[in-house]
Amino acid sequence: MKQIFKTIFLKNDSLKKRETQSKVAFSLMPAPDLKSAEGGLVVSFVTTFFLDKNHETTKMSEVYFTPTTSFTGQYSFPIQSYIYTKDNKYNFIGDYRFMIYPQFTYGLGGNSTKDPQSEVNYQQIRFYQFVSRKIKGDFRLGLGFQLDNYQDISEDSKIAEPTDFTIYQKGDYSNELSSGIAFQALYDSRKNILNPTQGYYFEADYRLNNSIFGSDTNWKSIYIDARKYHSFSKTRHKVLATRAFYWVVFDGKPHYLDLPSIGWDRYGKTGRGFTRNRYRSNSLLYLETEYRTDITRNGFLGAVFYGNFSSVSNLDTYHFDNWTPAIGAGLRIKWNKLNDCNLVLDYGVSKDDWTFRVGLSENF
């Protein structure tokens, strides 16, 4: 918090480079969670650090812990990490979660409904770990292990006829373990992963779930995340950011909870303007662009304006027939100048839906 009060009186432009930078920066933010009408509480802990004194040859690393609770019995304890070793030789990407997460279902693919069909209750343990090695420049190749364990699954239906969840699962509510290895190609030329102002990010993961690795069901998936950042000023924060995201499962039948769904990308930041789970099918395509700018000369206050399109395929056809747009705007408050961390307040609207998001890093 002291960084905020210091920032108010600083007159330097927000993007002027500091000659020295702290090795470790820690940020904390408790706030109401108003992602939807359900509400709740979220606490964000962000720690950034460098594993070498030379910040020109070793990039910033990040560990993000965001425990949340809602007024409807949802509890989530995720820890996510993005760590570079000295000279960026190795990169470690981790996603570890324990969740008690009752969620509404809205149907699959083109059958998605305005109102919930049911509420699915379950507990989830997730363990994702990737290790990649630098090949040349900012390009790297890696290998990962991905595990999702769903337990105590049950459904509370809100409609008279069978729900899409029941039909897809054929009435099977037993526990499910999905586990397998994943091959990763990664290109990341960003300097600051909390608040990028330049560069490219491209990630492609090919996941193979198989009984050899303990999985209850054999299936495969492809996960692609591509982003570009362009700065229009060397002294002010004026950035155009774009993102394209594609996620597909195939060659088998994953559990309903493993199907691609809006808001369930690794960082949970697709779908501003859409309630999480609002759209789900065997493939998801998401496009978003955002303009970020300063409001005050010293960068203490900023604003963003964004729009996105999302679509899930018709189940079993992989055809994208319906596209749903969303628009929104947000406020940025400089939370920590050491790592350029912002308090993020975003409001988005789409057809029959809305979200309000709070966080300590940009959405992408």
VEXDREN-2710 file (C-alpha; in Angstrom, 1 decimal):
% VEXDREN-2710
k/r/px/py/pz
1/MET/0.0/0.0/0.0
2/LYS/2.8/2.4/0.7
3/GLN/3.7/2.2/-3.0
4/ILE/0.4/3.8/-3.8
5/PHE/0.9/6.8/-1.7
6/LYS/4.4/7.3/-3.0
7/THR/3.1/7.1/-6.6
8/ILE/0.6/9.9/-6.0
9/PHE/3.4/12.4/-5.5
10/LEU/5.7/11.1/-8.2
11/LYS/5.9/13.2/-11.4
12/ASN/7.9/10.9/-13.6
13/ASP/6.2/9.3/-16.6
14/SER/5.0/5.8/-16.0
15/LEU/7.3/4.0/-18.5
16/LYS/10.6/5.7/-17.6
17/LYS/13.1/3.0/-16.9
18/ARG/14.5/2.8/-13.4
19/GLU/18.2/2.3/-13.1
20/THR/17.9/-0.2/-10.3
21/GLN/15.1/-2.6/-9.6
22/SER/14.3/-4.6/-6.5
23/LYS/15.0/-8.3/-6.8
24/VAL/11.8/-9.3/-5.0
25/ALA/8.4/-7.5/-5.1
26/PHE/5.4/-8.6/-3.1
27/SER/1.8/-7.4/-3.6
28/LEU/-1.4/-8.2/-1.6
29/MET/-5.0/-7.3/-2.4
30/PRO/-8.2/-8.4/-0.6
31/ALA/-11.4/-7.4/-2.4
32/PRO/-15.0/-8.5/-3.0
33/ASP/-15.3/-11.0/-5.8
34/LEU/-18.1/-9.7/-8.1
35/LYS/-17.4/-11.9/-11.1
36/SER/-21.2/-12.5/-11.3
37/ALA/-24.3/-11.8/-9.3
38/GLU/-23.2/-14.5/-6.8
39/GLY/-20.5/-12.4/-5.3
40/GLY/-17.8/-13.5/-2.8
41/LEU/-14.3/-12.7/-1.7
42/VAL/-10.9/-12.9/-3.4
43/VAL/-7.4/-12.3/-2.0
44/SER/-4.6/-11.9/-4.4
45/PHE/-1.0/-12.5/-3.5
46/VAL/1.6/-11.8/-6.2
47/THR/5.3/-12.2/-5.8
48/THR/7.8/-11.3/-8.6
49/PHE/11.5/-12.0/-8.4
50/PHE/14.7/-12.5/-10.4
51/LEU/16.9/-15.6/-10.0
52/ASP/19.9/-13.7/-11.2
53/LYS/21.3/-10.2/-10.5
54/ASN/21.5/-9.4/-14.2
55/HIS/17.9/-8.5/-15.1
56/GLU/18.8/-8.0/-18.8
57/THR/19.7/-11.7/-19.3
58/THR/17.3/-13.2/-16.8
59/LYS/13.6/-12.4/-17.0
60/MET/11.2/-11.7/-14.2
61/SER/9.5/-14.7/-12.5
62/GLU/6.1/-14.7/-10.8
63/VAL/4.2/-16.7/-8.2
64/TYR/0.4/-16.0/-8.0
65/PHE/-1.9/-17.2/-5.1
66/THR/-5.5/-16.2/-5.4
67/PRO/-7.8/-17.9/-2.8
68/THR/-11.4/-17.2/-3.4
69/THR/-14.7/-18.0/-1.7
70/SER/-18.3/-17.3/-2.8
71/PHE/-21.6/-17.0/-1.0
72/THR/-22.7/-20.2/-2.7
73/GLY/-20.2/-22.6/-1.2
74/GLN/-17.4/-22.2/-3.8
75/TYR/-13.8/-22.4/-2.4
76/SER/-10.8/-22.2/-4.6
77/PHE/-7.1/-22.3/-3.6
78/PRO/-4.9/-22.0/-6.7
79/ILE/-1.2/-21.4/-6.9
80/GLN/0.3/-20.5/-10.3
81/SER/3.9/-20.0/-11.1
82/TYR/6.0/-18.8/-14.1
83/ILE/9.7/-19.1/-13.2
84/TYR/12.9/-18.4/-15.2
85/THR/16.2/-19.7/-14.1
86/LYS/19.5/-17.9/-14.7
87/ASP/19.9/-16.7/-18.3
88/ASN/16.4/-18.0/-19.0
89/LYS/17.9/-21.4/-19.6
90/TYR/14.9/-23.2/-18.0
91/ASN/11.3/-22.1/-17.5
92/PHE/8.9/-23.7/-15.0
93/ILE/5.2/-23.2/-15.4
94/GLY/3.0/-24.6/-12.6
95/ASP/-0.7/-24.7/-11.9
96/TYR/-1.8/-26.3/-8.6
97/ARG/-5.3/-26.2/-7.2
98/PHE/-7.7/-27.5/-4.6
99/MET/-11.3/-26.5/-5.3
100/ILE/-14.7/-27.2/-3.8
101/TYR/-16.6/-25.8/-6.7
102/PRO/-20.3/-26.1/-7.3
103/GLN/-21.0/-24.6/-10.7
104/PHE/-24.0/-24.0/-12.9
105/THR/-24.3/-25.7/-16.3
106/TYR/-25.9/-24.1/-19.3
107/GLY/-25.8/-26.9/-21.8
108/LEU/-23.3/-27.9/-24.5
109/GLY/-22.4/-26.3/-27.8
110/GLY/-25.3/-24.8/-29.7
111/ASN/-27.7/-26.0/-27.0
112/SER/-26.4/-23.4/-24.5
113/THR/-29.3/-21.9/-22.6
114/LYS/-29.8/-18.5/-21.0
115/ASP/-30.8/-19.9/-17.6
116/PRO/-28.9/-22.7/-15.8
117/GLN/-29.9/-26.3/-16.5
118/SER/-28.4/-27.7/-13.3
119/GLU/-25.8/-27.2/-10.6
120/VAL/-22.9/-29.7/-10.6
121/ASN/-21.1/-30.2/-7.3
122/TYR/-17.6/-31.6/-7.0
123/GLN/-14.1/-31.3/-5.5
124/GLN/-11.1/-30.9/-7.7
125/ILE/-7.3/-31.4/-7.3
126/ARG/-5.1/-30.2/-10.1
127/PHE/-1.4/-30.6/-10.6
128/TYR/0.1/-29.2/-13.8
129/GLN/3.8/-28.8/-14.2
130/PHE/5.8/-27.9/-17.4
131/VAL/9.5/-27.6/-17.7
132/SER/10.9/-26.0/-20.9
133/ARG/14.4/-25.4/-22.1
134/LYS/15.7/-22.5/-24.2
135/ILE/16.4/-23.5/-27.7
136/LYS/17.3/-20.2/-29.3
137/GLY/16.5/-16.6/-28.2
138/ASP/13.0/-16.6/-26.7
139/PHE/11.9/-19.9/-28.2
140/ARG/11.8/-23.0/-26.0
141/LEU/10.5/-26.6/-26.0
142/GLY/9.2/-28.4/-23.0
143/LEU/7.5/-31.4/-21.4
144/GLY/4.8/-31.4/-18.8
145/PHE/2.5/-33.6/-16.7
146/GLN/-1.1/-32.6/-16.2
147/LEU/-3.5/-34.2/-13.7
148/ASP/-7.1/-33.3/-12.8
149/ASN/-8.9/-35.4/-10.2
150/TYR/-12.7/-34.8/-9.7
151/GLN/-14.4/-36.3/-6.6
152/ASP/-17.8/-36.3/-5.0
153/ILE/-19.6/-35.4/-8.2
154/SER/-23.3/-34.8/-8.0
155/GLU/-26.0/-32.8/-9.9
156/ASP/-28.9/-30.8/-8.8
157/SER/-31.2/-30.4/-11.8
158/LYS/-33.2/-27.2/-12.4
159/ILE/-35.2/-28.5/-15.3
160/ALA/-37.7/-31.4/-15.8
161/GLU/-36.0/-33.1/-18.7
162/PRO/-32.5/-34.7/-18.7
163/THR/-29.8/-32.1/-18.7
164/ASP/-26.9/-32.0/-21.2
165/PHE/-24.6/-33.0/-18.3
166/THR/-26.7/-36.2/-17.6
167/ILE/-27.0/-37.0/-21.3
168/TYR/-23.2/-36.5/-22.0
169/GLN/-22.2/-38.5/-18.8
170/LYS/-24.9/-41.1/-19.4
171/GLY/-25.9/-40.7/-15.8
172/ASP/-22.4/-41.6/-14.5
173/TYR/-21.4/-39.4/-11.5
174/SER/-18.4/-41.5/-10.4
175/ASN/-15.1/-39.9/-9.6
176/GLU/-12.8/-39.1/-12.5
177/LEU/-9.0/-39.0/-12.8
178/SER/-7.5/-37.4/-16.0
179/SER/-3.8/-37.5/-16.3
180/GLY/-1.2/-37.5/-19.0
181/ILE/1.9/-35.9/-20.4
182/ALA/2.0/-32.8/-22.6
183/PHE/4.5/-31.5/-25.1
184/GLN/5.0/-27.7/-25.2
185/ALA/6.3/-25.2/-27.6
186/LEU/6.7/-21.7/-26.1
187/TYR/7.9/-18.3/-27.4
188/ASP/7.8/-15.4/-25.0
189/SER/9.6/-12.1/-25.7
190/ARG/7.7/-10.1/-23.0
191/LYS/9.8/-8.3/-20.4
192/ASN/7.1/-8.0/-17.7
193/ILE/4.6/-10.8/-17.4
194/LEU/2.3/-8.9/-15.0
195/ASN/1.9/-5.8/-17.3
196/PRO/3.4/-6.4/-20.7
197/THR/4.0/-3.4/-23.0
198/GLN/5.8/-5.1/-25.9
199/GLY/6.6/-8.4/-27.5
200/TYR/4.9/-11.7/-28.3
201/TYR/3.7/-14.7/-26.4
202/PHE/2.9/-18.0/-28.1
203/GLU/2.2/-21.3/-26.4
204/ALA/1.1/-24.6/-27.9
205/ASP/0.5/-27.7/-25.8
206/TYR/-0.4/-31.2/-27.0
207/ARG/-1.8/-33.3/-24.1
208/LEU/-2.1/-37.1/-24.2
209/ASN/-4.2/-38.7/-21.4
210/ASN/-3.7/-42.4/-21.1
211/SER/-4.2/-45.2/-18.7
212/ILE/-0.4/-45.6/-18.7
213/PHE/-0.3/-42.4/-16.7
214/GLY/-3.2/-43.3/-14.4
215/SER/-6.0/-41.7/-16.4
216/ASP/-9.5/-43.2/-16.3
217/THR/-10.1/-42.2/-19.9
218/ASN/-7.9/-41.9/-22.9
219/TRP/-8.2/-38.7/-24.9
220/LYS/-6.1/-35.9/-26.4
221/SER/-6.2/-32.1/-26.4
222/ILE/-4.5/-29.1/-28.1
223/TYR/-4.2/-25.8/-26.3
224/ILE/-3.0/-22.7/-28.2
225/ASP/-2.5/-19.2/-26.7
226/ALA/-1.2/-16.4/-28.9
227/ARG/-0.7/-12.8/-27.8
228/LYS/0.8/-9.6/-29.3
229/TYR/1.6/-6.3/-27.6
230/HIS/2.4/-3.0/-29.3
231/SER/3.3/0.2/-27.5
232/PHE/2.6/3.6/-29.1
233/SER/4.8/5.7/-26.8
234/LYS/8.2/5.5/-25.1
235/THR/7.2/7.6/-22.2
236/ARG/3.5/6.9/-21.6
237/HIS/1.5/3.7/-21.2
238/LYS/-0.3/3.4/-24.5
239/VAL/-0.5/-0.3/-25.5
240/LEU/-2.6/-2.3/-27.9
241/ALA/-2.9/-5.9/-26.9
242/THR/-4.5/-8.7/-28.9
243/ARG/-5.1/-12.4/-28.1
244/ALA/-6.2/-15.5/-29.9
245/PHE/-7.0/-18.6/-27.9
246/TYR/-8.0/-22.1/-29.2
247/TRP/-8.6/-25.2/-27.1
248/VAL/-9.9/-28.6/-28.5
249/VAL/-10.3/-32.2/-27.2
250/PHE/-10.4/-35.2/-29.5
251/ASP/-9.7/-38.8/-30.0
252/GLY/-11.7/-40.0/-27.0
253/LYS/-14.4/-38.8/-24.7
254/PRO/-13.2/-36.6/-21.8
255/HIS/-15.3/-36.1/-18.7
256/TYR/-17.8/-33.2/-18.9
257/LEU/-15.6/-31.2/-16.5
258/ASP/-12.6/-31.6/-18.8
259/LEU/-14.4/-30.1/-21.9
260/PRO/-13.2/-26.7/-23.0
261/SER/-15.2/-24.0/-21.4
262/ILE/-15.2/-20.2/-21.2
263/GLY/-13.3/-18.9/-18.2
264/TRP/-11.4/-22.2/-17.7
265/ASP/-8.2/-21.5/-19.6
266/ARG/-5.1/-22.0/-17.3
267/TYR/-5.3/-18.5/-15.9
268/GLY/-9.1/-18.2/-15.9
269/LYS/-9.1/-15.0/-17.8
270/THR/-10.9/-15.7/-21.0
271/GLY/-14.5/-14.5/-21.3
272/ARG/-14.7/-11.1/-19.7
273/GLY/-18.4/-10.3/-19.9
274/PHE/-19.3/-14.0/-19.6
275/THR/-20.0/-16.1/-16.5
276/ARG/-17.5/-18.9/-16.1
277/ASN/-18.9/-22.1/-17.6
278/ARG/-21.5/-20.2/-19.7
279/TYR/-20.3/-21.9/-22.9
280/ARG/-18.8/-25.4/-23.1
281/SER/-18.1/-28.0/-25.8
282/ASN/-15.4/-30.1/-27.4
283/SER/-13.6/-27.0/-28.8
284/LEU/-13.4/-23.3/-27.9
285/LEU/-12.2/-20.3/-29.9
286/TYR/-11.7/-16.9/-28.3
287/LEU/-10.5/-13.6/-29.7
288/GLU/-9.8/-10.4/-27.7
289/THR/-8.3/-7.0/-28.2
290/GLU/-7.6/-4.3/-25.6
291/TYR/-6.3/-0.8/-25.5
292/ARG/-4.5/0.3/-22.3
293/THR/-3.6/3.9/-21.5
294/ASP/-2.6/6.2/-18.7
295/ILE/-5.1/8.7/-17.2
296/THR/-2.6/10.6/-15.0
297/ARG/0.8/11.7/-16.2
298/ASN/2.6/9.7/-13.5
299/GLY/0.8/6.5/-14.4
300/PHE/-1.0/6.2/-11.0
301/LEU/-4.4/5.9/-12.8
302/GLY/-5.0/4.2/-16.0
303/ALA/-7.9/2.8/-18.1
304/VAL/-8.5/-0.1/-20.5
305/PHE/-11.1/-0.6/-23.2
306/TYR/-11.7/-4.0/-24.7
307/GLY/-13.9/-6.2/-26.9
308/ASN/-13.9/-10.0/-27.5
309/PHE/-15.7/-12.7/-29.4
310/SER/-16.1/-16.3/-28.2
311/SER/-17.5/-19.4/-29.7
312/VAL/-17.8/-23.1/-28.8
313/SER/-18.3/-25.7/-31.5
314/ASN/-21.4/-27.8/-32.0
315/LEU/-20.7/-31.0/-30.0
316/ASP/-19.1/-33.7/-32.0
317/THR/-18.9/-31.6/-35.2
318/TYR/-16.2/-29.1/-34.3
319/HIS/-18.1/-26.5/-36.4
320/PHE/-18.2/-22.9/-35.1
321/ASP/-21.7/-21.6/-36.0
322/ASN/-22.4/-19.1/-33.2
323/TRP/-20.3/-16.2/-32.1
324/THR/-21.0/-14.1/-29.0
325/PRO/-19.4/-10.7/-28.5
326/ALA/-18.7/-8.8/-25.3
327/ILE/-17.4/-5.3/-24.6
328/GLY/-16.1/-3.7/-21.5
329/ALA/-13.8/-1.1/-19.8
330/GLY/-11.6/-1.0/-16.7
331/LEU/-9.8/1.1/-14.3
332/ARG/-6.1/0.6/-13.4
333/ILE/-4.5/1.8/-10.1
334/LYS/-0.7/1.5/-9.7
335/TRP/-0.3/-1.0/-6.9
336/ASN/3.5/-1.6/-6.9
337/LYS/5.9/0.4/-9.0
338/LEU/8.7/-2.1/-8.4
339/ASN/7.2/-4.6/-10.8
340/ASP/4.6/-2.3/-12.5
341/CYS/1.8/-4.2/-10.9
342/ASN/-1.7/-2.7/-11.2
343/LEU/-4.9/-3.1/-9.3
344/VAL/-7.3/-4.3/-12.1
345/LEU/-11.0/-3.4/-12.0
346/ASP/-12.8/-4.6/-15.1
347/TYR/-16.5/-4.6/-16.0
348/GLY/-17.8/-6.4/-19.1
349/VAL/-21.2/-7.1/-20.6
350/SER/-22.5/-9.6/-23.2
351/LYS/-25.9/-10.8/-24.2
352/ASP/-27.8/-11.6/-21.0
353/ASP/-24.6/-11.6/-19.0
354/TRP/-22.0/-9.5/-17.2
355/THR/-18.9/-9.8/-15.0
356/PHE/-16.8/-7.6/-12.7
357/ARG/-13.2/-8.7/-12.2
358/VAL/-10.6/-7.7/-9.6
359/GLY/-7.0/-8.7/-9.8
360/LEU/-3.3/-7.7/-9.7
361/SER/-2.2/-8.5/-13.2
362/GLU/-3.5/-7.7/-16.7
363/ASN/-5.9/-10.2/-18.2
364/PHE/-3.3/-11.2/-20.8
END
